[in-house]
Amino acid sequence: MGTLAVEQSIKPRILVVEDEKHERALLAELLSREGFYADEADDGREAMEKLEKLTYDLMLLDLKIPGVNGLELLRTLRAGKRDIPVIIMTGHADTDSAIKALNLGAEGFFRKPFEVDELMETVQSSIEKHRLTEALLRTAKMAELGELAVSAIHEIKNILATIKASAAALAKSRKLESGDKKIRLIKDSVDYADRVASYVFKVSMRADREEPVGLKGLFDTLLNLVGPYLEEKEIATVCRVGDHSIDGIQDSLHVIFLNLIINAIEAMDEGGTLTIASRRLGDAVAVDVTDTGRGMSKEAQARMFDLFFTTKKNRQSGFGLALVKREVERAGGGVSVKSEPGRGTTFTITLPAPPHSRDRLAT
């Protein structure tokens, strides 16, 4: 199945920004009936907070919202190069403002009261157009690297098979127990790397389905995998992960959080503490990965998600955080960071909670 076909099967997420509580609730209910996830904000400040935490397919924006008004919010989005389709909702007397919004890149506008069928048709077509554009851009960006990546992964899988066979031979020649901790760790690490390589192929097809993944089991596996690395660098761990689940593809979640954990470990040159914590945020779950390491400058933070950008002394690939951001956004989530030089870094990943856990929370 192609990327676009699979993405179209994922429930679109829409942010409704409207200060009138009744109208906002009515719009959210109508969108839910049409098969969308509807999130609500009653002013520009709350809208920006939600946009920092999650990825949305569309925003329905009332121009007359308190605080940061609709036009200011739209300018902020465009200045920050936030590529989200926006449909304006406006009163009869606001035609001039609506035209200004269109000039700022809004997809269209509707005067209140609007025809529900017409609005829903525009919402659907805007989302489809945006997803098609995104898919084409991704295809163009990745085409140049595609053949090289496939060849490299093929070679990596061959190397992993050799390492695995060598580990087994080592255990046999040294008459080590098959359950020897270090040999078992080598095998587990190779198995994990092999799964990651296989996952790259799956990503191109988007063949895997999202499912609820428990955070406790996920982080137990990952922390066990990096255990020797933590010991070597004298790093303590604090895991405050609650009984939370998130929607996602398990291998993708492994890629996201293992990259963040290793990034945190490598930021602590002289020992320190790695803290992982989770919490509910409405219909989502947030996971904080915090280190007490060297921190990042504002300049580094501005570029940290750029492909091949790195501040590491060993000049490693600079691919990890770019991969994290891509996988989080594919899952409909968001990633943010807080960091100061010399005072450590916190990455916050926000991902949708499974629908059944949302229902339990609401009752």
N, C-alpha and C positions, 0 to 999 in steps of 0.2 A: 504494500500500500504506500502511495506517495505521501510526502510531507504534508501537502495542502489538504489532501483527503482526510488524513488523520487529525490535523488541527481543526478541521471543520466539525469533527465529531466531538471535540472537547467543548464543554459548555462555556460560552463567552461570558466574561465578567464585565459588568457595566457599573459605572459610578454615577449616581444621580445627585447633582448638587443643586439644592432647592431649599430656600429658607422657610417656605410654607409647609408646615408639618403634614397637613392633610394631602396636599398635592404630591409631596415627596413619597408618602406612604402609598398613595394610589398608583403612582408611576412604578414604584418598586414591585407592587403586587401584579400589575399588568405585565411587566417584564418577566417576572417569575413564571407567570402562566404561559408565556411564550417560549419558555425553556432557557432563560438567561439567569445567571447569578446577578442579583441586584444588590449593590452596596449603597449606603446613603451618607451624605454630608450636608450640614445645614449652613455652612459658610466656607469661604475660600481657605481659611486656615486649616479647618478639618479636612478639606479636600486635599490640600498639599500633604498633610500628614499621611493620609491613606495612600496617596500616590507614591510616597517614599517607601511604603511597606509592601505594596502589592502591585502587580502588573495588570492593567485594565485594557480591554479591547475597545472601549468607547466611553466617552463621558457625555452625559446630558447636563447642560449647564444653563442655569437661570442667570441672566445678566445682573439682576437686581438682588444680589445677595449681600449681607452685611459684611463689614470689615473689608477684606480684599475683594473687590467686586469682580464680576465675570470677565470684563475686559482685562483687568490687571492680572487675573489668574491665567488668562490665555497668553498674555505677554510673557509671564514668568515661565510658562510651559515651553513656549517657543524659544525663549532666550536660553533655556537649559537644554534645548534640543530634545525635549520629550515628545516623542512621536506617537501621539494618541489621537484618534479621531474625536472631534468635538462637535456636537450638535447643540445649537443655541436655542433656548426657550425664552420668548420675549413677549411683552405686552404690545398692544396696538400702537402705542405712542413711542415705541423704542426702535423704529425702523432704522434710524441713523446709527444707533449703537450696533444693531445687528449687521449692518453693512460693514462697520469697522471690524466687527468680529470675523466676518468673511475675509476681509483683507488680511487679518492676522492668521488665516489658515483654517478657520472653522469649516466643517463639511457642509453645513446648511443651517437654516433656522426655521422655527415654527412659532407662529403667533398663538398665544393662549386665547381662548380654549382651542385645542387642536383635535383633529380627527385621529382617533386611536390607530385605525388601520394604516393610515398614511404615515404616521410616526413610526410604527413598527416596521413597515416596509423600508423606510429610510434607514432605520437602525440596522436592520439585517443587511441591506446592501452596503452600508458604510463599513460594517465589520468584515464582510466578505472581500470588499475591495482592499481594505487594510491588510488582511491576512494574505491575500494574493501578492500584494506589493512586498510584504515582509519575506514571503517565501521566495520570490524572485530575487530579492536582494541577497538573501542567504545563499541561494544557489550560485549567484554571480561571485560572491566573496569566496565561497568554498571550492568553486570549480578548479581554480588554479592549484589548490593544495590537494584536491581529491585523489588523483592518481598516485601522488607521492605518499599520501597517508595510507592508502590501501597497501602499497608495496612495503612501507615501513612496518605496518601492523603484521603483515605476513611474516616478515623477518623476525619481529619481536616474538611472535608466537613460537617460531622455530627455536629461538634462543631460550625461551622459557622452558620448552620441552627438554632442552639439553641440561639446563640448570636442575630441573626436577630429577632427571635421571642421574645426574652427578651426585645430588644429595642422597638419593637412595643408595648409590654405590658407596658413598662415603660412610653411611651408616653401617653398611654390610662389612666393609673392609676394616672399620674400627671396632666392629662387634658391638655397636651401640644398640640400645633398645630402640625398637621402632617408635616408641612413644617418647624418646628423648626430646626434651623441651625445645632445644635449639634447632634440631633437625625438623621437628614438627612445625616450628615457626617458619623455617625456610620453605617447606612445602606449602603452608598456608599462604605465605606471601606470594609464592609463584602462582598458586591457584587464583588468588585475588587479582594479580596482574593479568592473568589469562582472561579472567572474566571482564576486566576493564577493556582489554583489547577486543574481545568479542562484542562488548557493548558498543564500541565505536561503529561496528558494522550495523548493529541494530538501530542506532541513532539515524543512520542514513535512510533506513526503511521506516523508522518509527513504528516498529512491529510490536513492541512491548506495550502492555496496558498498565494504566495507573491502578494502584490498589492501596489500601491503608497499610502503613508501615509503622510499627511500634518503635518509639525512639529509644527506649531502654535497651532492647535487643540490638538495635543498630549501633549504639555507642559502646555497648559491651564488646561487640565484634571489633570495632575500629580501635578502641583503646588497647585491646589485647594485641592487635596487629602491630601497633607502634610501641608496645611495652618496652622492648629492648632499647629503642631510640630514646625514650623518656628516661630510662635508667642511665644510659650513657651520658646524657646531658644534665642529669641530676635535676629533673623537672618533676614537681609534685602535681598531682591531678585532683581536681575537685569536680565531681559530676553531680549536678543538681537537676537531673532530667526527670520530669514528672511522668505520670502514667498517661502520656500523650501519644496520639497517632497523627500522622500526616499523610495526605494523598500524594502518591508519587510512584515512580518506577524504582524498585529497590537498588539496582545497580547504579542508577543516576544519583540517588541519594548518597550512596557510598562514595561516588566520585566527588560530590559536592563537599561532604563533611571531612573526608580524608584529606582533601587538598587544604581545607582550612586548618585542620589539626596540624598537618606537617608545616604549613606556613607559620603557625603559631610557635611550634617547636623551634624552627629555624630562626625565629626572631629573638629567641632567648639564648644569648651567647654564654651567659654565666649562670645557668640554672634559673629557676623561677617557678611560677605556678600557672598551669593551664586549667581554666575553669570553663565548664560547659553547663549551661542552664537553659531550661525551656519554660515557656509560659503561654497561657491562652490569650489571644487577642481577637475577641469576637469570633468570627468564622474562620480564623486562622490560628496557627501556632508559630510562635517566634522562638528561635534557638540562638542563644548568644555563645560565641566562642571567643574567650578572652585570654590574652597572654600578658605577662608582666615584662615584656621584652623592650626592644629599643624604640618602638613606636615609629610613626611615619610623619614626614613633613607634609604641609598642605600641597606642595607640588607633587609629591609622590602619590598622595591620595587622589589627586586629579587625574593621574594616568594609570592607576594601579590595575584597572580592568582592560587596559590596552593590550592587544595581542603582542607577545614577545617583550613587553616592558618588565624589567626586573631591577631591584636594588640590591640583590644578593651578591655577596663578595665572590661567590663561585660562578657568577654569571649563568645560572641555570636558565632554562628555556623561557621563563616568563609567560608560560601558557596556563598555569594553574588557576589564577584568579579570573582570567578571561573565560576559562571553561566553567568555573563556578557560576559566574554571572549568566552565561548562556543557559546552563542547565536549570538554574533557578527560574529564569524568565520563561523557559519552555514549560515549566510546571505551574505557571501562573502566579509565581511568587515575587518577592523583592529582596534585595540585599543592600544593607547600609553599613557604614563603618564609622567608628569614633576612635581617634588616635591622636596622641601628642608625642613628639620626640622625647624619649627617655621615660615615658609613662605608660607604655603598653598600648595595646590595640584590642578593640572589640568589634568583631564582625557579627551582624545580626541578620539571620536568614528568616524570612517570613514566608510560610507556605500554607496553602489551604488545608483545613482539617477535613477529614472524611465526612460526607453528608450525614451519616447516622449519628456521629458525635455532635454535630451541630444541632440535630433534632433533640438529643438528650439535654444539651445545654439550654435549649429554649423552653423545655418543659419544666 
